Amino acid sequence: MDSPAQISVLQTAWQWWTYAARYEGALAATRRLGGVLWEFARDSTPDRLRARFGDAEYDWDYHVNTTSGAVGWRDRLLGMFHSAYQPTEPVAFHEMLDALQQSLQQTPGPDHTTLGTALNFRDFTFIDLGSGKGRTLLMASDHPFRRILGVELLPSLHEIAQQNLRQYKSESQRCFVLESICGDATAFHLPADPLVIFLFNPFPESGMRQVVANLDQSLREHPRPVYVLYHNPLLEHTLSESQKLRKIAGTPQYSIFTNL
Ligand SMILES: C[S@@+](CC[C@H](N)C(=O)[O-])C[C@H]1O[C@@H](n2cnc3c(N)ncnc32)[C@H](O)[C@@H]1O
């Protein structure tokens, strides 16, 4: 199968600048571009590069490559314009899935009864929008989801995710239908299944608004249970503006939204 075409750094920087200049003016956009490039240079010092391997323990355990340490300069620079690749820590991930289960047992539903029953993962498709090297897909496969999908913009990260999906072996694995798709998640057509959608700050505010609009539209066309797990919820207000979702649980580390 052909590899997806690489994304051009210059074109990405130009699109980023044009968008910024439209809202802030050319001078402010150019200054901010300088700031982005300066941050990239600081982020490329040997100390910072070494520090990024601090997230590699998972890779040692499962013989995969999901660390942010082993991301080339090109993808790191592209990440400055979209969002930098950083894998979710296993402890945080499992805490979020546990919280999802528990919050259902405690949360009042719209009719003031409790939502009650535990979520049956078998009914749900798990989707990570901005899935990078696919670590969350592997971790989600410890739960018996119906299937697991990741959507990643950068072709090289997507290709590594595909290798990881082939290579991963764990006795705790419960779902074996896993797929990484290369594309823009803000334009991704959500499947009509019950969904658990995972977001770890993949988009700037405009991208988040687009995804929320897509989800609202998808729920109008195909009403079904949907949960959104938002890790490090810096742009939580964009989800709160959804016409279909409401927040049912959260900590400073994550928020959980549902349409139920
Ligand atoms: C913070 S990382 C999270 C990776 C993964 N979800 C995890 O939790 O381990 C965000 C990822 O979103 C990707 N991304 C950024 N914009 C995107 C877009 N429009 N469509 C798909 N992926 C995107 C980045 O390339 C990066 O891999």
PDBQT file of the ligand as one rigid body, heavy atoms in Angstrom, charges set to zero:
ROOT
HETATM    1  C1  LIG A 301      -0.745  15.407  22.379  1.00  0.00    +0.000 C 
HETATM    2  S1  LIG A 301      -0.605  14.256  21.042  1.00  0.00    +0.000 S 
HETATM    3  C2  LIG A 301      -1.653  12.947  21.669  1.00  0.00    +0.000 C 
HETATM    4  C3  LIG A 301      -1.309  11.575  21.115  1.00  0.00    +0.000 C 
HETATM    5  C4  LIG A 301      -2.242  10.458  21.571  1.00  0.00    +0.000 C 
HETATM    6  N1  LIG A 301      -3.625  10.845  21.457  1.00  0.00    +0.000 N 
HETATM    7  C5  LIG A 301      -1.989  10.048  22.991  1.00  0.00    +0.000 C 
HETATM    8  O1  LIG A 301      -2.759  10.503  23.864  1.00  0.00    +0.000 OA
HETATM    9  O2  LIG A 301      -1.052   9.271  23.268  1.00  0.00    +0.000 OA
HETATM   10  C6  LIG A 301      -1.642  15.050  19.809  1.00  0.00    +0.000 C 
HETATM   11  C7  LIG A 301      -1.578  14.395  18.437  1.00  0.00    +0.000 C 
HETATM   12  O3  LIG A 301      -2.561  15.001  17.590  1.00  0.00    +0.000 OA
HETATM   13  C8  LIG A 301      -2.044  15.038  16.260  1.00  0.00    +0.000 C 
HETATM   14  N2  LIG A 301      -2.823  16.027  15.481  1.00  0.00    +0.000 N 
HETATM   15  C9  LIG A 301      -2.712  17.385  15.503  1.00  0.00    +0.000 A 
HETATM   16  N3  LIG A 301      -3.624  17.933  14.669  1.00  0.00    +0.000 NA
HETATM   17  C10 LIG A 301      -4.312  16.899  14.109  1.00  0.00    +0.000 A 
HETATM   18  C11 LIG A 301      -5.389  16.816  13.161  1.00  0.00    +0.000 A 
HETATM   19  N4  LIG A 301      -5.944  17.915  12.629  1.00  0.00    +0.000 N 
HETATM   20  N5  LIG A 301      -5.829  15.591  12.812  1.00  0.00    +0.000 NA
HETATM   21  C12 LIG A 301      -5.281  14.455  13.340  1.00  0.00    +0.000 A 
HETATM   22  N6  LIG A 301      -4.270  14.485  14.236  1.00  0.00    +0.000 NA
HETATM   23  C13 LIG A 301      -3.796  15.684  14.626  1.00  0.00    +0.000 A 
HETATM   24  C14 LIG A 301      -0.579  15.409  16.477  1.00  0.00    +0.000 C 
HETATM   25  O4  LIG A 301       0.208  15.103  15.331  1.00  0.00    +0.000 OA
HETATM   26  C15 LIG A 301      -0.243  14.551  17.702  1.00  0.00    +0.000 C 
HETATM   27  O5  LIG A 301       0.194  13.284  17.306  1.00  0.00    +0.000 OA
ENDROOT
TORSDOF 0
